[in-house]
Amino acid sequence: MPDLEEMVCEKAEELAQQRTGREFSDLPANIQMSIWMDAEQEAADYFACQADAIYDRMMEERLFSGGNGHKPKEELEAHWAELEVGRRLGK
């Protein structure tokens, strides 16, 4: 995944070509600034979407694994019962 600065630079070049048909560095400063700000916004939106997707996956994992990020109660009880049997048998 590209870093923020790299993504903004690439997006600015892409937007400059789309909007003006010229290289970003060949544009007047005021147009460069406008395109750069749009490129920054698009990059920020991209990373925000990525963060939302990660958060959604984390919440799904939490939801489907017992609701608290841990193993379901039945699995924990079985685990503790196994440990207790082992303790009683001297293992």
C-alpha positions as a printed Julia matrix, in Angstrom:
91×3 Matrix{Float64}:
   0.0     0.0     0.0
   1.48    3.39   -0.94
   2.13    5.96    1.74
   0.14    9.19    1.9
   2.72   11.45    0.26
   3.31    9.04   -2.61
  -0.41    8.62   -3.18
  -1.04   12.39   -3.21
   1.78   12.94   -5.72
   0.46   10.24   -8.03
  -3.11   11.49   -7.71
  -2.04   15.09   -8.41
  -0.28   13.99  -11.6
  -3.34   11.98  -12.64
  -5.74   14.87  -11.95
  -3.5    17.35  -13.79
  -3.53   15.11  -16.87
  -7.3    14.57  -16.67
  -8.19   18.22  -16.15
  -5.63   20.04  -18.24
  -3.81   17.51  -20.37
  -0.52   18.77  -18.93
   2.03   17.64  -16.37
   1.42   18.83  -12.82
   4.77   20.64  -12.67
   3.94   22.58  -15.88
   0.83   24.16  -14.38
   0.58   27.63  -12.81
   0.87   27.69   -9.01
  -2.82   28.46   -8.38
  -3.96   25.47  -10.48
  -1.3    23.25   -8.87
  -2.63   24.22   -5.43
  -6.21   23.41   -6.39
  -5.26   20.06   -7.89
  -2.99   19.24   -4.95
  -5.79   19.92   -2.46
  -8.16   17.69   -4.45
  -5.5    14.95   -4.57
  -5.02   15.22   -0.79
  -8.76   14.87   -0.26
  -8.98   11.8    -2.5
  -6.05   10.18   -0.68
  -7.6    10.98    2.72
 -10.9     9.46    1.56
  -9.09    6.33    0.37
  -7.31    5.82    3.7
 -10.51    6.56    5.62
 -12.29    3.83    3.63
  -9.44    1.43    4.38
  -9.68    2.23    8.08
 -13.46    1.73    8.02
 -13.03   -1.66    6.34
 -10.5    -2.74    8.97
 -12.8    -1.58   11.76
 -15.76   -3.42   10.2
 -13.73   -6.65    9.97
 -12.65   -6.27   13.59
 -16.24   -5.76   14.71
 -17.43   -8.79   12.71
 -14.72  -10.93   14.28
 -15.7    -9.66   17.69
 -19.4   -10.22   17.0
 -18.96  -13.76   15.74
 -16.45  -14.8    18.4
 -18.69  -14.41   21.43
 -19.25  -10.67   21.36
 -16.32   -9.66   23.52
 -13.29  -10.51   21.43
 -12.73  -13.74   23.37
 -13.69  -17.36   22.92
 -17.33  -18.28   23.49
 -18.25  -19.24   27.05
 -18.73  -22.92   26.17
 -15.19  -23.19   24.83
 -13.77  -21.53   27.92
 -15.73  -23.83   30.24
 -14.51  -26.89   28.31
 -10.94  -25.61   28.52
 -11.14  -25.04   32.29
 -12.75  -28.47   32.79
  -9.87  -30.04   30.84
  -7.34  -28.21   32.99
  -9.09  -29.31   36.17
  -9.11  -32.96   35.06
  -5.42  -32.67   34.25
  -4.73  -31.14   37.67
  -6.63  -33.91   39.45
  -4.74  -36.56   37.5
  -1.46  -34.87   38.41
  -0.58  -33.69   34.92
